[in-house]
Amino acid sequence: MAAPGEKFPGQKSQGMKVYGSFPGVRMRRMRRDEFSRRLMRETVLSADDLILPVFVIDGKGRTQKVDSMPGVERLTIDRLLPLAEQCVKLRIPALALFPAVDAKLKTPDGREAFNAEGLIPRAVAAVKRRFPALGVMTDVALDPYTSHGQDGVIDDDGYILNDETLDVLVKQALMQAAAGVDIVAPSDMMDGRIGRIRAALEEAGYIHTKVMAYSAKYASGFYGPFRDAVGSAKSLGKSDKNTYQMDPANSDEALWEVGLDLAEGADMVMVKPGLPYLDILRRVKDEFRAPTYVYQVSGEYAMLRAAIVKGWLPESCVMETLLAFKRAGADGVLTYFALEAAKALRAAQ
């Protein structure tokens, strides 16, 4: 504590004056009342910041629980539409669709990924037909469609071939654009895929189709429940994705990746996972000031949900994590908590 008339810690750097003896400034004064807390709140979360990831399956009138993600279900297209309607009513701007396709459709080259009559184009068309103003985002990657569970075409040694994979990803993106999707989101981490996809979309006349690049996607253990949900976990087995997803130890490399994707034509970039990579999110936003998103991935969801169900954490932790993403620089968050968060935000109005 400073003596009367002396500077107290932080005063010099803040250019503050001392009014009598410390504490001349009481930080708790502004925290005392709810109205003053609102007046000085720096970060504001709204439904506008949310994107809801949804798992889609074929068939009709069916739902399937995802055991490793309590509260999350795979939905047939007819069951997807009421969920989309909830998003519209809650003013959630967009859905992100992920397929869980039948194992019989999976092949080494993932050719089902660009089947124009496949699950994802039918789901996109159904949602856009019913709710044209609701944004729809689709994954551009092969892991839900390959028999080996990798995000690309492999050689005889199991190595993922970059340029051969790009040929398939371009076909997949064009098929999704033709179905009416608003945002294609390449999550594969192949080199050069943003430039190839953007060029193909432009040439085909899909100049308004947005590209959200999974730019800083780390080789993380937090993806496990997602792989269960889309059915790629069994296909992948004990293999990993270290030769194309980023090393969790690296930070500068993330900026390099983001810069390349923006230069190749990405409209938005993403950091994935979320909470373990808030430092990366902050660096990306500070460096590029581009539209920047973060994915609160399945493992993060599962941990929070399990702890809440057990009574180990309060439900308020969900909103706390979403605020953390916004505070770190995210313009939006893909989160399985989107519906709950939007409802809570509406109730608080």
LUMFIKE-79076 format. One record per residue (C-alpha): residue number from 1; x, y, z. Coordinates in Angstrom, 2 decimals. Each point is the difference from the previous one (the first is absolute). Last residue first. Example, Ala and Ser with C-alpha at 12.3 -4.5 7.8 and 13.67 -1.06 7.14 Angstrom:
<sites>
<site num="2" u="13.67" v="-1.06" w="7.14"/>
<site num="1" u="-1.37" v="-3.44" w="0.66"/>
</sites>
This chain:
<sites>
<site num="349" u="-33.39" v="-9.30" w="-21.91"/>
<site num="348" u="1.30" v="-2.81" w="2.21"/>
<site num="347" u="-2.49" v="-2.53" w="-1.35"/>
<site num="346" u="1.18" v="0.70" w="-3.54"/>
<site num="345" u="3.63" v="-0.56" w="0.96"/>
<site num="344" u="-0.88" v="-3.26" w="1.74"/>
<site num="343" u="-1.91" v="-1.23" w="-3.04"/>
<site num="342" u="2.88" v="0.92" w="-2.30"/>
<site num="341" u="2.46" v="-1.81" w="2.28"/>
<site num="340" u="-2.10" v="-3.14" w="0.14"/>
<site num="339" u="-0.40" v="-0.07" w="-3.79"/>
<site num="338" u="3.70" v="0.67" w="-0.64"/>
<site num="337" u="1.37" v="-2.52" w="2.53"/>
<site num="336" u="1.33" v="-2.25" w="-2.76"/>
<site num="335" u="2.32" v="2.91" w="-0.83"/>
<site num="334" u="1.42" v="1.64" w="-3.08"/>
<site num="333" u="0.99" v="3.42" w="1.29"/>
<site num="332" u="-0.03" v="3.42" w="-1.64"/>
<site num="331" u="2.04" v="3.18" w="-0.44"/>
<site num="330" u="2.67" v="-1.47" w="2.24"/>
<site num="329" u="2.52" v="2.38" w="1.57"/>
<site num="328" u="1.07" v="-1.42" w="3.35"/>
<site num="327" u="-2.91" v="1.72" w="1.72"/>
<site num="326" u="-2.44" v="-1.71" w="-2.36"/>
<site num="325" u="1.48" v="-3.41" w="0.71"/>
<site num="324" u="0.02" v="0.66" w="3.74"/>
<site num="323" u="-3.63" v="1.12" w="-0.17"/>
<site num="322" u="-0.88" v="-3.42" w="-1.42"/>
<site num="321" u="1.91" v="-1.66" w="2.84"/>
<site num="320" u="-1.83" v="2.02" w="2.64"/>
<site num="319" u="-3.34" v="-0.70" w="-1.64"/>
<site num="318" u="0.57" v="-3.73" w="0.39"/>
<site num="317" u="1.44" v="0.41" w="3.52"/>
<site num="316" u="-3.34" v="1.45" w="1.07"/>
<site num="315" u="-1.35" v="-3.57" w="-0.01"/>
<site num="314" u="1.73" v="-0.54" w="3.35"/>
<site num="313" u="2.89" v="-2.46" w="0.30"/>
<site num="312" u="0.43" v="-3.22" w="1.98"/>
<site num="311" u="-3.72" v="-0.73" w="0.00"/>
<site num="310" u="0.50" v="-3.28" w="-1.84"/>
<site num="309" u="-2.09" v="1.26" w="-2.93"/>
<site num="308" u="2.04" v="3.21" w="-0.09"/>
<site num="307" u="3.30" v="-1.90" w="0.04"/>
<site num="306" u="-1.17" v="-2.30" w="-2.78"/>
<site num="305" u="-1.22" v="2.89" w="-2.14"/>
<site num="304" u="3.20" v="1.98" w="0.45"/>
<site num="303" u="2.27" v="-2.91" w="-0.87"/>
<site num="302" u="-2.16" v="-1.13" w="-2.91"/>
<site num="301" u="-0.20" v="3.49" w="-1.51"/>
<site num="300" u="3.77" v="0.47" w="0.15"/>
<site num="299" u="0.47" v="-3.42" w="-1.56"/>
<site num="298" u="-2.50" v="0.81" w="-2.74"/>
<site num="297" u="1.67" v="3.22" w="-1.09"/>
<site num="296" u="-0.60" v="3.59" w="0.96"/>
<site num="295" u="0.91" v="1.12" w="-3.51"/>
<site num="294" u="1.39" v="3.51" w="-0.40"/>
<site num="293" u="-0.65" v="2.70" w="-2.55"/>
<site num="292" u="1.91" v="2.96" w="-1.43"/>
<site num="291" u="-1.23" v="2.58" w="-2.50"/>
<site num="290" u="3.29" v="1.72" w="-0.89"/>
<site num="289" u="1.87" v="2.35" w="2.31"/>
<site num="288" u="3.23" v="-1.68" w="-1.22"/>
<site num="287" u="2.58" v="0.13" w="2.79"/>
<site num="286" u="-2.15" v="0.82" w="3.02"/>
<site num="285" u="-2.67" v="-2.50" w="-0.97"/>
<site num="284" u="2.50" v="-2.80" w="-0.63"/>
<site num="283" u="1.96" v="0.71" w="3.18"/>
<site num="282" u="-3.13" v="-0.02" w="2.14"/>
<site num="281" u="-1.25" v="-3.29" w="-1.48"/>
<site num="280" u="3.41" v="-1.58" w="0.48"/>
<site num="279" u="0.04" v="1.00" w="3.67"/>
<site num="278" u="-3.51" v="-1.38" w="0.41"/>
<site num="277" u="1.26" v="-3.40" w="-1.19"/>
<site num="276" u="-0.85" v="-2.43" w="2.82"/>
<site num="275" u="-3.51" v="1.53" w="0.19"/>
<site num="274" u="-0.86" v="-0.31" w="-3.69"/>
<site num="273" u="1.12" v="-2.90" w="-2.16"/>
<site num="272" u="0.27" v="1.18" w="-2.80"/>
<site num="271" u="0.76" v="3.53" w="-1.23"/>
<site num="270" u="-2.02" v="1.17" w="-2.98"/>
<site num="269" u="0.37" v="2.37" w="-2.94"/>
<site num="268" u="-2.53" v="1.97" w="-2.00"/>
<site num="267" u="-0.24" v="1.22" w="-3.60"/>
<site num="266" u="2.79" v="-2.30" w="-1.18"/>
<site num="265" u="1.45" v="1.06" w="-3.35"/>
<site num="264" u="3.50" v="-1.46" w="-0.37"/>
<site num="263" u="1.60" v="2.94" w="1.82"/>
<site num="262" u="-2.35" v="-0.59" w="2.93"/>
<site num="261" u="0.97" v="-3.67" w="0.10"/>
<site num="260" u="3.73" v="0.79" w="-0.15"/>
<site num="259" u="-0.21" v="2.55" w="2.80"/>
<site num="258" u="-1.95" v="-2.42" w="2.18"/>
<site num="257" u="2.59" v="-2.75" w="-0.45"/>
<site num="256" u="2.93" v="2.33" w="0.74"/>
<site num="255" u="-1.78" v="1.34" w="3.06"/>
<site num="254" u="-0.55" v="-3.57" w="1.23"/>
<site num="253" u="3.69" v="-0.78" w="-0.55"/>
<site num="252" u="0.91" v="2.71" w="2.49"/>
<site num="251" u="-1.88" v="-1.93" w="2.71"/>
<site num="250" u="1.29" v="-3.56" w="0.00"/>
<site num="249" u="-0.01" v="-2.56" w="2.82"/>
<site num="248" u="-3.42" v="-1.36" w="-0.97"/>
<site num="247" u="1.58" v="-1.26" w="-3.26"/>
<site num="246" u="-2.31" v="0.83" w="-2.90"/>
<site num="245" u="-2.08" v="-2.44" w="-2.06"/>
<site num="244" u="1.60" v="-1.46" w="-3.13"/>
<site num="243" u="2.56" v="-2.64" w="0.92"/>
<site num="242" u="-1.32" v="-0.31" w="3.56"/>
<site num="241" u="-3.33" v="-1.48" w="-1.00"/>
<site num="240" u="0.14" v="-3.19" w="2.06"/>
<site num="239" u="-0.48" v="-3.73" w="-0.54"/>
<site num="238" u="-1.13" v="-2.26" w="2.85"/>
<site num="237" u="-3.39" v="-0.69" w="-1.58"/>
<site num="236" u="-0.90" v="2.57" w="-2.65"/>
<site num="235" u="-2.94" v="-2.02" w="-1.28"/>
<site num="234" u="-1.31" v="-0.62" w="3.50"/>
<site num="233" u="0.17" v="3.72" w="0.83"/>
<site num="232" u="-1.50" v="1.14" w="-3.31"/>
<site num="231" u="-3.64" v="-0.58" w="0.90"/>
<site num="230" u="-1.17" v="3.61" w="-0.13"/>
<site num="229" u="-0.96" v="0.12" w="3.70"/>
<site num="228" u="2.88" v="-2.16" w="1.22"/>
<site num="227" u="2.45" v="2.24" w="-1.82"/>
<site num="226" u="-1.65" v="2.97" w="1.69"/>
<site num="225" u="0.40" v="-1.68" w="3.41"/>
<site num="224" u="3.77" v="-0.37" w="-0.55"/>
<site num="223" u="0.81" v="3.48" w="-1.26"/>
<site num="222" u="1.61" v="1.27" w="3.26"/>
<site num="221" u="3.15" v="-2.06" w="-0.53"/>
<site num="220" u="1.31" v="2.70" w="-2.29"/>
<site num="219" u="1.98" v="0.15" w="-3.21"/>
<site num="218" u="-0.63" v="3.75" w="-0.28"/>
<site num="217" u="-2.10" v="1.88" w="-2.50"/>
<site num="216" u="1.31" v="3.51" w="-0.55"/>
<site num="215" u="-1.49" v="0.77" w="-3.41"/>
<site num="214" u="-3.37" v="-1.74" w="0.04"/>
<site num="213" u="-0.90" v="2.26" w="-2.89"/>
<site num="212" u="-3.45" v="1.55" w="-0.25"/>
<site num="211" u="-0.73" v="0.52" w="-3.70"/>
<site num="210" u="-3.08" v="1.93" w="-1.09"/>
<site num="209" u="-2.07" v="-0.84" w="-3.05"/>
<site num="208" u="-0.87" v="3.31" w="-1.66"/>
<site num="207" u="2.16" v="-0.51" w="-3.11"/>
<site num="206" u="-1.47" v="-3.39" w="-0.77"/>
<site num="205" u="0.39" v="0.56" w="-3.77"/>
<site num="204" u="1.80" v="-3.26" w="-0.79"/>
<site num="203" u="3.30" v="1.83" w="-0.55"/>
<site num="202" u="-0.37" v="1.81" w="3.31"/>
<site num="201" u="-0.73" v="-3.20" w="1.91"/>
<site num="200" u="2.96" v="-1.76" w="-1.63"/>
<site num="199" u="2.36" v="2.87" w="0.84"/>
<site num="198" u="-1.14" v="0.07" w="3.62"/>
<site num="197" u="0.40" v="-3.78" w="0.31"/>
<site num="196" u="3.52" v="-0.07" w="-1.45"/>
<site num="195" u="1.14" v="3.00" w="2.04"/>
<site num="194" u="-1.45" v="-1.39" w="3.23"/>
<site num="193" u="1.45" v="-3.46" w="-0.62"/>
<site num="192" u="3.60" v="1.13" w="-0.36"/>
<site num="191" u="1.49" v="-2.28" w="2.65"/>
<site num="190" u="-2.41" v="-2.57" w="1.44"/>
<site num="189" u="-1.39" v="0.90" w="3.43"/>
<site num="188" u="-3.23" v="-2.02" w="-0.47"/>
<site num="187" u="-2.45" v="2.40" w="1.62"/>
<site num="186" u="-1.19" v="1.78" w="-3.15"/>
<site num="185" u="-3.11" v="1.97" w="1.00"/>
<site num="184" u="-2.45" v="0.74" w="-2.80"/>
<site num="183" u="-2.41" v="2.77" w="0.95"/>
<site num="182" u="-3.41" v="0.86" w="-1.47"/>
<site num="181" u="-1.02" v="-3.44" w="-1.27"/>
<site num="180" u="-2.35" v="-0.11" w="-2.96"/>
<site num="179" u="0.29" v="-3.58" w="-1.26"/>
<site num="178" u="2.26" v="1.25" w="-2.82"/>
<site num="177" u="2.35" v="1.41" w="2.63"/>
<site num="176" u="0.18" v="-3.38" w="1.72"/>
<site num="175" u="0.83" v="-1.75" w="-3.27"/>
<site num="174" u="2.66" v="2.59" w="-0.79"/>
<site num="173" u="1.58" v="-0.49" w="3.43"/>
<site num="172" u="0.09" v="-3.79" w="-0.38"/>
<site num="171" u="1.48" v="0.15" w="-3.50"/>
<site num="170" u="2.70" v="2.37" w="1.26"/>
<site num="169" u="0.69" v="-2.29" w="2.94"/>
<site num="168" u="0.49" v="-2.97" w="-2.34"/>
<site num="167" u="2.63" v="1.74" w="-2.11"/>
<site num="166" u="1.65" v="1.36" w="3.14"/>
<site num="165" u="0.47" v="-3.54" w="1.30"/>
<site num="164" u="2.16" v="-0.88" w="-3.02"/>
<site num="163" u="2.10" v="3.06" w="0.79"/>
<site num="162" u="0.63" v="-0.87" w="3.65"/>
<site num="161" u="0.42" v="-3.76" w="0.09"/>
<site num="160" u="-0.57" v="-1.30" w="3.52"/>
<site num="159" u="2.59" v="-2.67" w="0.85"/>
<site num="158" u="-1.44" v="-3.48" w="0.59"/>
<site num="157" u="2.95" v="-1.84" w="-1.52"/>
<site num="156" u="-1.92" v="-0.95" w="-3.14"/>
<site num="155" u="-1.02" v="3.63" w="-0.53"/>
<site num="154" u="-2.83" v="1.83" w="1.76"/>
<site num="153" u="-2.81" v="2.29" w="-1.15"/>
<site num="152" u="-0.98" v="2.55" w="2.62"/>
<site num="151" u="-1.50" v="0.82" w="3.36"/>
<site num="150" u="0.82" v="-3.41" w="1.50"/>
<site num="149" u="-2.62" v="-2.42" w="1.29"/>
<site num="148" u="1.33" v="-3.05" w="-1.87"/>
<site num="147" u="-3.30" v="-0.86" w="-1.75"/>
<site num="146" u="-0.29" v="3.61" w="-1.10"/>
<site num="145" u="-3.30" v="1.91" w="0.01"/>
<site num="144" u="-0.17" v="1.68" w="3.41"/>
<site num="143" u="3.75" v="0.75" w="-0.30"/>
<site num="142" u="-0.23" v="1.69" w="-3.40"/>
<site num="141" u="-0.05" v="3.70" w="0.77"/>
<site num="140" u="-2.02" v="3.04" w="-1.05"/>
<site num="139" u="-2.42" v="0.53" w="2.88"/>
<site num="138" u="-3.22" v="1.83" w="-0.71"/>
<site num="137" u="-1.45" v="3.31" w="1.16"/>
<site num="136" u="-3.64" v="1.06" w="-0.23"/>
<site num="135" u="-1.18" v="3.52" w="0.78"/>
<site num="134" u="-3.68" v="0.39" w="0.76"/>
<site num="133" u="-1.68" v="2.49" w="-2.35"/>
<site num="132" u="-1.31" v="-2.69" w="-2.37"/>
<site num="131" u="-1.78" v="-1.97" w="2.73"/>
<site num="130" u="-2.13" v="-2.70" w="-1.66"/>
<site num="129" u="1.80" v="-0.31" w="-3.34"/>
<site num="128" u="3.35" v="0.76" w="1.61"/>
<site num="127" u="-0.47" v="-2.76" w="2.57"/>
<site num="126" u="-1.11" v="-2.62" w="-2.52"/>
<site num="125" u="2.71" v="0.89" w="-2.53"/>
<site num="124" u="2.73" v="-0.23" w="2.62"/>
<site num="123" u="-1.25" v="-3.36" w="1.28"/>
<site num="122" u="-0.21" v="-1.43" w="-3.52"/>
<site num="121" u="3.49" v="1.29" w="-0.79"/>
<site num="120" u="1.29" v="-1.56" w="3.26"/>
<site num="119" u="-1.54" v="-3.46" w="-0.36"/>
<site num="118" u="1.06" v="-0.79" w="-3.53"/>
<site num="117" u="-1.80" v="0.59" w="-3.28"/>
<site num="116" u="2.75" v="2.25" w="-1.37"/>
<site num="115" u="2.60" v="-2.59" w="1.06"/>
<site num="114" u="3.13" v="2.05" w="0.69"/>
<site num="113" u="0.95" v="-1.44" w="3.40"/>
<site num="112" u="-1.17" v="-3.46" w="-1.10"/>
<site num="111" u="3.34" v="-0.24" w="-1.84"/>
<site num="110" u="1.94" v="-0.43" w="3.24"/>
<site num="109" u="3.09" v="-1.39" w="-1.76"/>
<site num="108" u="0.44" v="-3.03" w="2.28"/>
<site num="107" u="-3.76" v="-0.63" w="-0.02"/>
<site num="106" u="-2.87" v="0.63" w="2.42"/>
<site num="105" u="-3.54" v="-0.46" w="-1.28"/>
<site num="104" u="-0.49" v="-3.39" w="1.69"/>
<site num="103" u="0.92" v="1.62" w="3.34"/>
<site num="102" u="-3.21" v="2.04" w="-0.14"/>
<site num="101" u="0.59" v="3.73" w="0.23"/>
<site num="100" u="0.20" v="2.16" w="3.12"/>
<site num="99" u="0.01" v="3.43" w="-1.62"/>
<site num="98" u="0.92" v="3.39" w="1.51"/>
<site num="97" u="-2.11" v="3.14" w="-0.48"/>
<site num="96" u="0.91" v="3.41" w="1.45"/>
<site num="95" u="-3.08" v="2.09" w="0.75"/>
<site num="94" u="-0.14" v="3.80" w="-0.22"/>
<site num="93" u="-1.21" v="3.35" w="1.33"/>
<site num="92" u="-1.50" v="-1.01" w="3.36"/>
<site num="91" u="-2.94" v="2.40" w="0.26"/>
<site num="90" u="-1.84" v="-2.11" w="2.62"/>
<site num="89" u="-2.99" v="-0.46" w="-2.31"/>
<site num="88" u="2.24" v="-0.82" w="-2.97"/>
<site num="87" u="2.05" v="-2.45" w="2.03"/>
<site num="86" u="-3.16" v="-1.69" w="1.25"/>
<site num="85" u="-1.16" v="-0.37" w="-3.60"/>
<site num="84" u="3.29" v="-1.70" w="-0.87"/>
<site num="83" u="-0.69" v="-2.50" w="2.78"/>
<site num="82" u="-3.47" v="-0.60" w="-1.43"/>
<site num="81" u="1.66" v="-0.65" w="-3.40"/>
<site num="80" u="2.62" v="-2.46" w="1.25"/>
<site num="79" u="-2.61" v="-2.59" w="0.98"/>
<site num="78" u="-1.13" v="-0.27" w="-3.64"/>
<site num="77" u="3.65" v="-0.16" w="-1.05"/>
<site num="76" u="0.83" v="-2.89" w="2.30"/>
<site num="75" u="1.68" v="1.01" w="3.23"/>
<site num="74" u="3.11" v="-1.02" w="1.96"/>
<site num="73" u="-0.43" v="0.96" w="3.62"/>
<site num="72" u="1.76" v="2.14" w="2.61"/>
<site num="71" u="-1.24" v="0.13" w="3.60"/>
<site num="70" u="2.85" v="-2.11" w="1.35"/>
<site num="69" u="3.01" v="0.10" w="-2.38"/>
<site num="68" u="1.92" v="-3.29" w="0.40"/>
<site num="67" u="-3.16" v="-2.04" w="-0.50"/>
<site num="66" u="-1.11" v="1.84" w="-3.13"/>
<site num="65" u="-3.72" v="-0.73" w="0.04"/>
<site num="64" u="-1.63" v="-1.00" w="-3.25"/>
<site num="63" u="-3.10" v="1.64" w="-1.44"/>
<site num="62" u="-2.31" v="-1.36" w="-2.66"/>
<site num="61" u="-3.17" v="1.14" w="-1.75"/>
<site num="60" u="1.39" v="-0.68" w="-3.45"/>
<site num="59" u="3.18" v="-1.48" w="-1.39"/>
<site num="58" u="3.51" v="1.34" w="-0.34"/>
<site num="57" u="1.98" v="1.58" w="2.81"/>
<site num="56" u="0.91" v="3.61" w="0.85"/>
<site num="55" u="2.20" v="1.31" w="2.81"/>
<site num="54" u="-0.57" v="3.65" w="0.90"/>
<site num="53" u="2.46" v="2.80" w="0.86"/>
<site num="52" u="-1.77" v="3.17" w="1.24"/>
<site num="51" u="1.61" v="3.36" w="-0.85"/>
<site num="50" u="-0.16" v="2.77" w="2.60"/>
<site num="49" u="1.15" v="3.63" w="0.13"/>
<site num="48" u="-3.32" v="1.53" w="-1.08"/>
<site num="47" u="-1.59" v="-1.67" w="3.03"/>
<site num="46" u="1.79" v="2.63" w="2.07"/>
<site num="45" u="3.13" v="0.28" w="2.12"/>
<site num="44" u="1.24" v="3.41" w="1.14"/>
<site num="43" u="3.58" v="0.70" w="1.03"/>
<site num="42" u="1.09" v="3.21" w="1.71"/>
<site num="41" u="-2.66" v="0.32" w="2.70"/>
<site num="40" u="0.32" v="3.47" w="1.59"/>
<site num="39" u="-3.67" v="0.97" w="-0.18"/>
<site num="38" u="-1.21" v="-3.50" w="0.80"/>
<site num="37" u="2.02" v="-0.14" w="3.23"/>
<site num="36" u="-1.37" v="3.45" w="0.79"/>
<site num="35" u="-3.60" v="-1.20" w="-0.37"/>
<site num="34" u="0.60" v="-3.16" w="2.07"/>
<site num="33" u="1.36" v="1.98" w="2.94"/>
<site num="32" u="3.14" v="-0.49" w="2.07"/>
<site num="31" u="2.48" v="-0.69" w="-2.80"/>
<site num="30" u="0.59" v="3.67" w="-0.82"/>
<site num="29" u="0.86" v="0.76" w="3.62"/>
<site num="28" u="2.15" v="-3.13" w="0.25"/>
<site num="27" u="2.91" v="1.67" w="-1.79"/>
<site num="26" u="0.42" v="2.43" w="2.86"/>
<site num="25" u="2.20" v="2.89" w="-1.09"/>
<site num="24" u="1.30" v="2.18" w="2.84"/>
<site num="23" u="0.96" v="-3.25" w="1.69"/>
<site num="22" u="2.57" v="1.17" w="0.94"/>
<site num="21" u="0.52" v="3.32" w="1.75"/>
<site num="20" u="-1.13" v="3.31" w="-1.36"/>
<site num="19" u="-0.94" v="0.13" w="-3.64"/>
<site num="18" u="2.99" v="-1.51" w="-1.80"/>
<site num="17" u="0.33" v="0.81" w="-3.67"/>
<site num="16" u="0.01" v="-2.52" w="-2.83"/>
<site num="15" u="2.23" v="-0.19" w="-3.08"/>
<site num="14" u="-0.80" v="-3.70" w="-0.44"/>
<site num="13" u="3.62" v="-1.15" w="-0.10"/>
<site num="12" u="0.88" v="2.21" w="2.93"/>
<site num="11" u="-2.97" v="-1.01" w="2.11"/>
<site num="10" u="0.39" v="-3.76" w="-0.42"/>
<site num="9" u="1.16" v="-0.62" w="3.56"/>
<site num="8" u="-0.68" v="2.99" w="2.25"/>
<site num="7" u="1.56" v="3.42" w="-0.36"/>
<site num="6" u="0.63" v="1.91" w="3.18"/>
<site num="5" u="-2.16" v="2.75" w="1.49"/>
<site num="4" u="-0.87" v="-2.00" w="3.10"/>
<site num="3" u="2.18" v="-3.17" w="0.16"/>
<site num="2" u="-0.48" v="-2.64" w="-2.69"/>
<site num="1" u="-1.25" v="-3.50" w="0.87"/>
</sites>
